[in-house]
Amino acid sequence: MVVTRWEPLKDLMALQERMNKLFDETFSRGPQEVDAGEWSPPVDIFEQGDAIILKMEIPEVNQKTIDIKVEGNALTIKGERPLEAGSNRENYLRIERPYGQFSRSFSLPTTVDVEKVKASNNDGILRIILPKKEETKPKQIKVEAGE
């Protein structure tokens, strides 16, 4: 009986190579295009100090076209990334990045102070700062000397 050592990483790499080959064969049959319908930009949401931070990747989106609304406990972000002005779709060999309108909605916790929400756009990253209400922030209690 021959004992062989199982190497799961090697097996995963082989599977990845087969999947890549399958996709390459499937999608290399001439110009490819992603549908120009509504798309969904990726986001990161995390807590930092006394706020919740939302970061959204929206390169080549004009910040004047970004619409951010807070209604009730919902945050909605809408915008559009158009194909470059003067570009002809027929000249493209491959279009993988999505174009067109996007919209994302998120439920906000009741701890967010919606009156103090701020947004900025830098290097294609939309950053929304959602500060927490004062009454929900932890309070430090000072211990006084006893009598």
Backbone torsions as a table, in degrees:
resi	resn	phi	psi	omega
1	MET	NA	131.1	-179.6
2	VAL	-98.9	129.0	177.7
3	VAL	-100.2	124.2	177.4
4	THR	-113.8	145.0	-178.8
5	ARG	-82.3	130.7	179.7
6	TRP	-85.8	126.5	178.8
7	GLU	-119.5	94.2	-175.4
8	PRO	-61.5	-34.7	179.9
9	LEU	-64.3	-40.2	178.5
10	LYS	-63.7	-40.9	178.1
11	ASP	-64.6	-40.1	179.0
12	LEU	-66.4	-40.0	178.5
13	MET	-64.2	-40.4	178.2
14	ALA	-64.2	-41.7	177.8
15	LEU	-63.0	-43.0	178.6
16	GLN	-60.2	-43.4	179.1
17	GLU	-62.7	-41.2	178.8
18	ARG	-65.4	-40.1	179.2
19	MET	-65.7	-42.9	177.9
20	ASN	-59.4	-43.7	180.0
21	LYS	-63.0	-42.3	179.1
22	LEU	-60.9	-46.9	179.7
23	PHE	-66.8	-40.1	178.2
24	ASP	-60.4	-43.6	179.6
25	GLU	-66.7	-38.4	-177.8
26	THR	-69.9	-43.1	-171.9
27	PHE	-98.9	5.9	-178.5
28	SER	-102.8	29.9	-178.5
29	ARG	-98.3	48.7	179.5
30	GLY	105.4	-173.1	-177.2
31	PRO	-58.6	134.1	-179.6
32	GLN	-114.6	148.5	-177.4
33	GLU	-144.0	135.6	172.6
34	VAL	-84.4	139.3	179.5
35	ASP	-56.8	136.4	-177.4
36	ALA	-88.4	30.3	177.1
37	GLY	-82.4	-161.7	-179.0
38	GLU	-68.7	139.3	-179.3
39	TRP	-126.3	171.3	-173.4
40	SER	-129.4	103.1	-179.3
41	PRO	-66.4	145.6	179.3
42	PRO	-72.2	148.8	-180.0
43	VAL	-132.9	155.5	167.0
44	ASP	-120.4	135.8	176.5
45	ILE	-129.0	127.3	-178.7
46	PHE	-151.8	161.9	176.3
47	GLU	-93.6	140.3	177.8
48	GLN	-144.4	109.3	-178.8
49	GLY	62.4	-123.3	-177.2
50	ASP	-99.4	28.8	-178.1
51	ALA	-147.5	161.7	170.9
52	ILE	-106.2	132.2	-177.4
53	ILE	-112.0	133.1	175.1
54	LEU	-117.8	125.0	177.2
55	LYS	-118.3	127.0	-177.3
56	MET	-124.9	132.2	177.8
57	GLU	-83.5	112.2	178.6
58	ILE	-139.3	60.7	179.2
59	PRO	-63.2	147.8	178.2
60	GLU	61.4	26.3	173.0
61	VAL	-106.8	123.2	179.2
62	ASN	-66.8	125.9	-175.5
63	GLN	-63.8	-21.1	177.5
64	LYS	-69.8	-20.1	-178.9
65	THR	-94.7	-1.1	-179.2
66	ILE	-83.7	128.8	179.8
67	ASP	-116.7	117.4	-179.7
68	ILE	-118.5	125.0	-179.8
69	LYS	-132.1	143.5	170.9
70	VAL	-117.0	116.7	177.3
71	GLU	-127.3	117.2	-175.4
72	GLY	62.5	-122.7	178.4
73	ASN	-107.7	25.3	-178.7
74	ALA	-117.3	133.2	173.2
75	LEU	-105.4	124.8	-180.0
76	THR	-123.2	131.4	179.5
77	ILE	-122.0	125.6	180.0
78	LYS	-130.4	153.2	177.0
79	GLY	-175.8	-169.2	-179.4
80	GLU	-151.7	138.9	171.2
81	ARG	-115.5	103.8	179.9
82	PRO	-82.4	157.1	171.0
83	LEU	-65.1	145.9	-176.2
84	GLU	-49.4	137.4	179.1
85	ALA	-59.4	136.2	179.5
86	GLY	83.4	-4.5	179.3
87	SER	-79.6	143.0	178.2
88	ASN	-110.1	121.3	-177.2
89	ARG	-56.9	-30.8	-178.3
90	GLU	-67.5	-21.0	-179.5
91	ASN	-80.4	-14.0	-178.5
92	TYR	-80.4	138.1	174.4
93	LEU	-89.3	-30.8	179.4
94	ARG	-153.6	136.1	174.3
95	ILE	-126.7	108.5	-179.7
96	GLU	-107.8	-26.9	179.9
97	ARG	-80.4	136.4	-178.1
98	PRO	-74.4	145.4	176.8
99	TYR	-128.2	162.0	179.5
100	GLY	110.1	-163.6	-176.9
101	GLN	-79.8	150.5	172.9
102	PHE	-133.0	157.0	177.9
103	SER	-154.6	131.8	175.9
104	ARG	-134.0	140.6	177.0
105	SER	-128.6	143.8	-178.5
106	PHE	-137.5	141.4	173.8
107	SER	-81.7	131.0	179.7
108	LEU	-96.6	140.8	174.2
109	PRO	-69.5	156.8	-179.1
110	THR	-68.0	-10.2	-179.8
111	THR	-79.2	-8.8	-177.8
112	VAL	-81.4	133.4	175.5
113	ASP	-88.3	95.5	-173.2
114	VAL	-66.5	-19.1	179.2
115	GLU	-74.0	-16.8	-175.5
116	LYS	-114.3	16.1	179.7
117	VAL	-67.3	135.6	178.9
118	LYS	-128.7	151.1	178.9
119	ALA	-137.2	145.3	174.7
120	SER	-143.7	156.0	-179.8
121	ASN	-129.2	117.7	-178.2
122	ASN	-139.7	125.8	178.3
123	ASP	54.5	37.0	177.1
124	GLY	80.4	9.0	177.3
125	ILE	-114.0	114.9	174.3
126	LEU	-82.3	126.2	-178.5
127	ARG	-119.6	118.9	178.7
128	ILE	-113.0	124.5	179.4
129	ILE	-102.2	120.9	-178.6
130	LEU	-112.1	90.6	-177.0
131	PRO	-67.7	149.9	177.7
132	LYS	-84.6	150.4	177.4
133	LYS	-64.8	147.3	-178.8
134	GLU	-56.2	-41.5	-176.0
135	GLU	-69.4	-14.9	179.7
136	THR	-97.4	-8.0	178.9
137	LYS	-75.9	146.3	177.3
138	PRO	-63.2	141.9	179.2
139	LYS	-112.6	136.3	177.7
140	GLN	-85.3	129.6	178.7
141	ILE	-104.3	123.4	-179.7
142	LYS	-84.0	132.0	178.1
143	VAL	-88.8	122.7	179.7
144	GLU	-97.8	155.2	178.3
145	ALA	-67.3	139.5	179.6
146	GLY	-78.1	169.2	180.0
147	GLU	-79.7	NA	NA
